[in-house]
Amino acid sequence: MNELNVATRRGTVLNGALFLSPGKADTLVIAITGIHGNFYSNPFYYDMGDALNAAGIDFAYAQTRNAFGVIKTRNAITENEEVIGSWNERFADTDEDIAAYLDEAERRGYRHIVLAGHSLGANKVIYYLSRHHDLRVEHFILMSPANVDYMTIGVTREEREIVAALMSEGKGHEMLPFPLMGWVDCTVATAADWLGPALNNVHTSPDGDWSQISHVTHTGALLIGTYDRFTDGDPAAFLENINSHFPKANENQLVFIEKTGHTYQQKHREVAGAITRLVLGWRGKDIQ
């Protein structure tokens, strides 16, 4: 495993890791992390890297700004220290964050790129692909997309009004006086992003806002554990509903990992194997 540090166009350096397979691989899977979805909380990334490497595929563990609560880094443009994290993430930066990893993959000469994302990272992949029909990406893998409505259901009307009022007063840079959702200490602007539409792009209801998914022209796969508790009690229906709104839904594959939850407890190797088979299958089609 090697360090993978990429600079965004605004200079913010994102810290990831690159799992290299023996020899020179031409295929790379990039996995965008979700909130606090780092190696410590989501160790399944190690299994993914090992399984893909064994199949001759390279793997990039790609942290964005919220992999940890607080991350000290250095801006590549200003050369000043920068402190990022879930406390001050702006969802509009998703475009530049993902583009930074894709630019690095292109620079390294990968001919086949699969863009994956777990939890909120999956929502970020949707956001990016709905806005950029990036030909460098051959397929996507959405692992347990985050149901933002479910995650924010506990934010009271009073708390929402406080966020709105502070934003209207120009205090977006200040810290929110309470932890959002009971566990995210963040700025007012970050809270407003969580309560806004930017990454709220998957839903349990067929009547939700599906505008982002309807603009995704790529095809790929959607994966979920059958005990995922962020799905209003029916993970299979949740995934099927999401897929039905893709323009090329019939070309996508759905993968259900039995008897495990949002972070695939006790099923890390099964998830890694499923992802490896997906990528090998797509490469087989490419070869033909």
C-alpha positions as CSV (number, residue, x, y, z in Angstrom):
1,M,0.0,0.0,0.0
2,N,1.3,3.4,-1.0
3,E,0.4,6.9,-0.1
4,L,-1.8,8.7,-2.6
5,N,-1.9,12.4,-2.1
6,V,-3.8,14.5,-4.7
7,A,-4.3,18.2,-4.9
8,T,-7.6,19.7,-6.0
9,R,-7.8,22.7,-8.3
10,R,-8.3,24.9,-5.2
11,G,-5.1,23.5,-3.7
12,T,-6.6,21.3,-1.0
13,V,-4.6,18.1,-0.7
14,L,-6.6,14.9,-0.2
15,N,-4.9,11.9,1.4
16,G,-5.6,8.5,0.0
17,A,-3.9,5.2,-0.5
18,L,-3.0,3.2,-3.6
19,F,-3.0,-0.7,-3.6
20,L,-0.7,-1.8,-6.4
21,S,-1.0,-5.2,-8.0
22,P,2.0,-7.2,-9.2
23,G,3.2,-6.0,-12.6
24,K,1.7,-3.0,-14.5
25,A,-2.1,-2.9,-14.2
26,D,-4.2,-0.9,-16.7
27,T,-7.3,-1.0,-14.6
28,L,-8.0,1.1,-11.5
29,V,-11.0,1.1,-9.1
30,I,-11.3,4.4,-7.2
31,A,-13.4,4.1,-4.0
32,I,-14.7,7.5,-2.7
33,T,-15.2,7.4,1.1
34,G,-18.2,8.5,3.0
35,I,-18.4,10.6,6.2
36,H,-15.9,9.3,8.7
37,G,-15.5,6.3,6.3
38,N,-11.8,5.9,6.9
39,F,-9.7,2.7,7.3
40,Y,-10.4,2.6,11.0
41,S,-14.2,2.6,10.8
42,N,-14.4,0.8,7.4
43,P,-11.6,-1.8,7.3
44,F,-13.3,-3.5,4.4
45,Y,-11.2,-1.3,2.1
46,Y,-8.1,-3.5,2.9
47,D,-10.0,-6.6,1.7
48,M,-11.1,-4.8,-1.5
49,G,-7.5,-3.8,-2.2
50,D,-6.2,-7.3,-1.6
51,A,-8.8,-9.0,-3.7
52,L,-8.5,-6.6,-6.6
53,N,-4.7,-6.7,-6.5
54,A,-4.8,-10.5,-6.6
55,A,-6.8,-10.2,-9.8
56,G,-4.3,-7.8,-11.4
57,I,-6.4,-4.7,-10.7
58,D,-5.1,-1.6,-8.8
59,F,-7.3,0.0,-6.1
60,A,-7.4,3.6,-4.8
61,Y,-8.8,4.3,-1.4
62,A,-9.9,7.9,-2.0
63,Q,-10.6,10.1,1.0
64,T,-12.5,13.3,0.4
65,R,-12.8,16.1,2.9
66,N,-15.0,14.2,5.5
67,A,-13.1,10.9,6.0
68,F,-12.2,12.2,9.5
69,G,-13.7,14.9,11.7
70,V,-10.5,17.0,11.5
71,I,-7.6,16.5,9.0
72,K,-4.5,18.7,9.0
73,T,-3.1,19.2,5.5
74,R,-1.2,21.8,3.5
75,N,-2.6,23.7,0.5
76,A,-0.6,23.0,-2.6
77,I,-1.2,26.5,-4.0
78,T,-0.7,28.7,-1.0
79,E,1.6,26.3,0.9
80,N,-0.2,27.2,4.1
81,E,-1.5,24.7,6.6
82,E,-5.1,23.8,6.0
83,V,-7.5,22.1,8.4
84,I,-10.3,20.2,6.7
85,G,-12.7,17.5,7.7
86,S,-16.4,16.8,8.3
87,W,-16.5,19.9,10.4
88,N,-16.2,22.3,7.4
89,E,-16.8,20.2,4.2
90,R,-18.8,21.9,1.4
91,F,-20.7,19.5,-0.8
92,A,-20.1,21.7,-3.8
93,D,-16.4,20.7,-3.6
94,T,-17.4,17.1,-4.6
95,D,-16.7,17.9,-8.2
96,E,-13.1,19.0,-7.6
97,D,-12.4,16.2,-5.1
98,I,-13.4,13.4,-7.4
99,A,-11.8,15.1,-10.4
100,A,-8.5,15.3,-8.5
101,Y,-8.4,11.5,-8.2
102,L,-9.5,11.0,-11.8
103,D,-6.8,13.4,-13.0
104,E,-4.2,11.5,-11.0
105,A,-5.4,8.2,-12.5
106,E,-5.2,9.6,-16.0
107,R,-1.7,11.0,-15.2
108,R,-0.6,7.5,-14.1
109,G,-1.8,6.0,-17.4
110,Y,-4.7,3.8,-16.4
111,R,-6.8,2.9,-19.4
112,H,-9.8,1.5,-17.5
113,I,-11.3,3.3,-14.5
114,V,-14.2,2.3,-12.3
115,L,-15.5,4.9,-10.0
116,A,-16.9,3.5,-6.8
117,G,-18.2,5.1,-3.6
118,H,-19.5,3.9,-0.2
119,S,-22.3,5.5,1.8
120,L,-22.1,9.3,1.2
121,G,-19.3,8.6,-1.1
122,A,-21.8,6.8,-3.4
123,N,-24.0,9.9,-3.3
124,K,-20.9,11.9,-4.3
125,V,-20.3,9.6,-7.3
126,I,-23.9,10.2,-8.4
127,Y,-23.5,13.9,-8.0
128,Y,-20.3,13.9,-10.0
129,L,-21.5,11.7,-12.9
130,S,-24.8,13.6,-13.1
131,R,-22.8,16.8,-13.8
132,H,-19.9,15.3,-15.8
133,H,-20.2,12.7,-18.4
134,D,-16.6,11.8,-17.9
135,L,-15.4,9.4,-20.5
136,R,-12.5,8.4,-18.4
137,V,-14.9,6.5,-16.1
138,E,-16.1,3.3,-17.7
139,H,-18.4,2.1,-14.9
140,F,-19.6,3.0,-11.4
141,I,-20.2,1.0,-8.3
142,L,-22.5,2.4,-5.7
143,M,-22.0,0.7,-2.3
144,S,-24.8,1.3,0.2
145,P,-25.8,4.8,-0.9
146,A,-26.7,7.1,2.0
147,N,-30.3,7.9,2.6
148,V,-29.8,11.5,3.7
149,D,-33.5,11.9,4.5
150,Y,-33.2,9.1,7.0
151,M,-29.9,10.4,8.4
152,T,-31.3,13.9,9.0
153,I,-34.8,12.9,10.2
154,G,-33.8,13.6,13.8
155,V,-32.9,17.2,13.1
156,T,-35.7,19.2,14.6
157,R,-37.7,22.0,13.0
158,E,-36.1,24.4,15.6
159,E,-32.6,23.2,14.7
160,R,-33.4,23.7,11.0
161,E,-34.6,27.2,11.6
162,I,-31.4,28.0,13.5
163,V,-29.3,26.9,10.6
164,A,-31.4,28.9,8.1
165,A,-31.3,32.0,10.3
166,L,-27.5,31.8,10.8
167,M,-27.0,31.4,7.1
168,S,-29.2,34.4,6.3
169,E,-27.0,36.4,8.8
170,G,-23.9,35.5,6.9
171,K,-22.5,33.3,9.7
172,G,-21.9,30.2,7.6
173,H,-18.3,30.0,8.6
174,E,-19.2,29.9,12.4
175,M,-19.5,26.6,14.3
176,L,-23.1,25.3,14.7
177,P,-24.1,25.6,18.4
178,F,-25.1,21.9,18.5
179,P,-23.9,18.7,16.8
180,L,-25.9,18.1,13.6
181,M,-27.8,14.8,13.7
182,G,-26.4,14.5,17.2
183,W,-22.9,13.5,16.1
184,V,-21.5,15.9,13.5
185,D,-19.7,19.0,14.9
186,C,-19.6,21.3,12.0
187,T,-20.0,24.8,10.6
188,V,-23.3,26.4,9.9
189,A,-22.6,26.2,6.1
190,T,-21.8,22.5,6.3
191,A,-25.0,21.9,8.2
192,A,-26.9,23.8,5.5
193,D,-25.4,21.5,2.9
194,W,-26.5,18.4,4.8
195,L,-30.1,19.8,5.0
196,G,-30.0,20.9,1.3
197,P,-30.4,19.0,-2.0
198,A,-26.8,18.6,-3.2
199,L,-26.1,15.0,-2.0
200,N,-29.7,14.1,-1.2
201,N,-30.1,12.2,-4.4
202,V,-31.4,8.7,-3.4
203,H,-34.7,8.0,-1.7
204,T,-37.0,5.3,-0.5
205,S,-40.0,6.9,-2.2
206,P,-40.5,6.8,-6.0
207,D,-41.6,10.4,-5.7
208,G,-38.3,11.8,-4.4
209,D,-36.1,14.1,-6.4
210,W,-34.4,11.8,-8.9
211,S,-33.0,14.6,-11.1
212,Q,-29.4,13.7,-10.5
213,I,-29.7,10.0,-11.2
214,S,-31.8,10.7,-14.3
215,H,-28.8,12.6,-15.8
216,V,-26.2,9.8,-15.2
217,T,-25.3,8.3,-18.6
218,H,-22.8,5.7,-17.2
219,T,-23.7,2.2,-16.2
220,G,-22.5,0.0,-13.4
221,A,-23.6,-1.8,-10.3
222,L,-25.3,-1.1,-7.0
223,L,-24.5,-3.1,-3.9
224,I,-26.1,-3.2,-0.4
225,G,-26.2,-5.4,2.7
226,T,-29.6,-6.9,3.4
227,Y,-29.5,-5.6,7.0
228,D,-28.7,-2.0,6.0
229,R,-30.7,0.1,8.5
230,F,-30.6,3.4,6.5
231,T,-33.3,2.1,4.1
232,D,-36.6,2.4,6.0
233,G,-36.5,-1.4,6.6
234,D,-36.2,-2.7,3.0
235,P,-32.7,-2.6,1.6
236,A,-33.7,-4.5,-1.5
237,A,-36.5,-2.2,-2.4
238,F,-34.3,0.8,-1.7
239,L,-31.7,-0.4,-4.2
240,E,-34.2,-1.4,-6.8
241,N,-36.0,2.0,-6.5
242,I,-32.7,3.8,-7.0
243,N,-31.8,1.7,-10.0
244,S,-35.2,2.2,-11.6
245,H,-34.4,5.9,-12.1
246,F,-31.2,5.5,-14.0
247,P,-31.6,6.1,-17.8
248,K,-29.9,2.7,-18.5
249,A,-31.3,0.8,-15.5
250,N,-31.5,-2.5,-17.4
251,E,-27.8,-2.4,-18.0
252,N,-26.9,-2.1,-14.3
253,Q,-26.3,-5.0,-11.9
254,L,-27.7,-5.3,-8.4
255,V,-25.7,-7.1,-5.7
256,F,-27.2,-8.0,-2.3
257,I,-24.9,-9.1,0.5
258,E,-26.9,-11.3,2.8
259,K,-27.1,-10.7,6.6
260,T,-24.9,-7.7,6.9
261,G,-25.3,-4.0,7.4
262,H,-24.2,-0.6,6.1
263,T,-20.4,-1.4,6.6
264,Y,-20.6,-5.1,5.8
265,Q,-19.7,-6.5,9.2
266,Q,-18.5,-10.1,8.9
267,K,-18.8,-10.0,5.1
268,H,-15.8,-7.9,4.1
269,R,-14.3,-10.7,1.9
270,E,-17.6,-11.4,0.3
271,V,-18.0,-7.7,-0.7
272,A,-14.4,-7.6,-2.0
273,G,-15.1,-10.8,-4.1
274,A,-18.3,-9.4,-5.5
275,I,-16.6,-6.1,-6.6
276,T,-13.7,-8.0,-8.1
277,R,-16.0,-10.2,-10.1
278,L,-17.9,-7.1,-11.3
279,V,-14.7,-5.5,-12.6
280,L,-13.4,-8.6,-14.2
281,G,-16.8,-9.1,-15.9
282,W,-16.7,-5.6,-17.3
283,R,-13.1,-6.1,-18.5
284,G,-14.2,-9.3,-20.2
285,K,-16.8,-7.4,-22.1
286,D,-14.2,-4.8,-23.0
287,I,-11.8,-7.4,-24.3
288,Q,-14.5,-9.0,-26.5
